[in-house]
């Protein structure tokens, strides 16, 4: 590759591209919240429980049935990661999280905030 001057340059970059962050606007359905740091590598992403609703990336409403958790911000929390669409690790450090969430009591407030 580098020794042959007549060969064209490779089309793909030689260095690995950086991984993009998790999009909070695509997370809905059955969600399992993991708190054990030993299982963080098995999770889809990491979240921070934001105490202020103004700074949260995603407003989440807890559904009572997984059939109704069909839009962004509507989550049905499950007790097992085996039955979840998404497993998310809950961190207490805002800088290590992919996005932040805030639970709301009103279904109409649930959804993604445009940044």
C-alpha positions in Angstrom: 0.0 0.0 0.0 2.5 2.6 1.1 5.4 1.0 -0.9 3.7 1.1 -4.3 3.7 4.7 -5.6 1.4 3.7 -8.6 -1.4 2.3 -6.5 -4.2 4.8 -5.8 -4.8 6.0 -2.2 -7.2 3.9 -0.2 -10.8 5.1 -0.1 -11.4 4.2 3.5 -9.5 6.0 6.3 -6.8 4.0 7.9 -7.7 5.2 11.4 -11.0 4.2 13.0 -13.6 6.8 13.1 -14.9 7.9 16.5 -18.2 6.4 17.7 -21.1 8.8 17.6 -23.2 9.5 20.7 -26.5 7.8 21.4 -29.5 9.7 20.0 -32.0 10.1 22.8 -34.8 10.8 20.3 -34.7 7.2 19.1 -35.1 5.5 22.5 -38.6 4.3 23.3 -40.4 1.1 24.2 -39.3 -1.3 26.9 -36.3 0.0 28.8 -34.2 -1.5 31.5 -32.2 0.8 33.8 -28.9 -0.8 34.9 -27.1 0.5 38.0 -24.4 -2.1 38.4 -21.1 -0.7 36.9 -19.9 -4.2 36.2 -22.6 -4.6 33.5 -22.1 -1.2 31.9 -20.5 -2.7 28.8 -23.6 -4.7 28.0 -25.8 -1.5 27.9 -26.8 0.4 24.8 -25.9 3.7 26.4 -25.6 5.7 29.6 -28.0 8.2 31.0 -27.9 10.8 33.8 -31.0 11.5 35.9 -31.2 15.3 35.5 -32.7 17.0 38.6 -33.8 20.0 36.6 -36.3 19.5 33.7 -34.9 22.5 31.8 -31.5 20.8 31.2 -32.8 17.3 30.3 -32.3 16.0 26.8 -35.3 13.7 27.1 -38.5 14.0 29.1 -39.7 10.5 30.0 -43.2 9.3 31.0 -43.4 5.9 32.7 -46.1 3.8 30.9 -48.0 1.1 32.8 -48.2 -1.1 29.7 -45.6 -1.8 27.1 -48.2 -1.5 24.3 -48.5 2.2 25.0 -44.7 2.9 24.9 -44.6 3.5 21.2 -43.4 7.1 20.9 -40.3 9.0 21.9 -40.2 9.6 25.7 -42.7 6.9 26.5 -40.9 4.1 28.4 -42.1 0.9 30.0 -39.6 0.1 32.6 -38.9 -3.6 33.0 -37.2 -5.6 35.7 -35.1 -7.8 33.4 -32.7 -6.8 30.7 -33.7 -9.8 28.7 -37.1 -8.4 27.9 -36.0 -4.9 27.2 -35.6 -3.1 23.9 -32.9 -0.9 25.4 -30.7 -1.4 28.4 -29.4 1.9 29.7 -26.7 2.4 32.4 -27.6 5.0 35.0 -24.6 7.1 36.0 -24.3 9.8 38.6 -21.7 11.7 36.6 -23.2 14.0 34.0 -20.0 14.1 32.0 -19.9 10.3 31.5 -23.5 10.1 30.2 -24.6 10.0 26.6 -27.7 11.9 27.4 -29.8 13.1 30.4 -33.4 12.3 31.2 -36.1 13.7 33.5 -39.2 11.7 34.5 -42.5 13.6 34.1 -45.9 12.9 35.5 -47.7 14.2 32.4 -47.8 12.2 29.3 -48.1 15.3 27.1 -44.7 16.6 28.3 -42.8 13.5 27.3 -40.5 13.7 24.3 -37.2 14.8 23.0 -35.9 18.3 23.4 -34.4 19.9 20.3 -30.9 21.2 21.1 
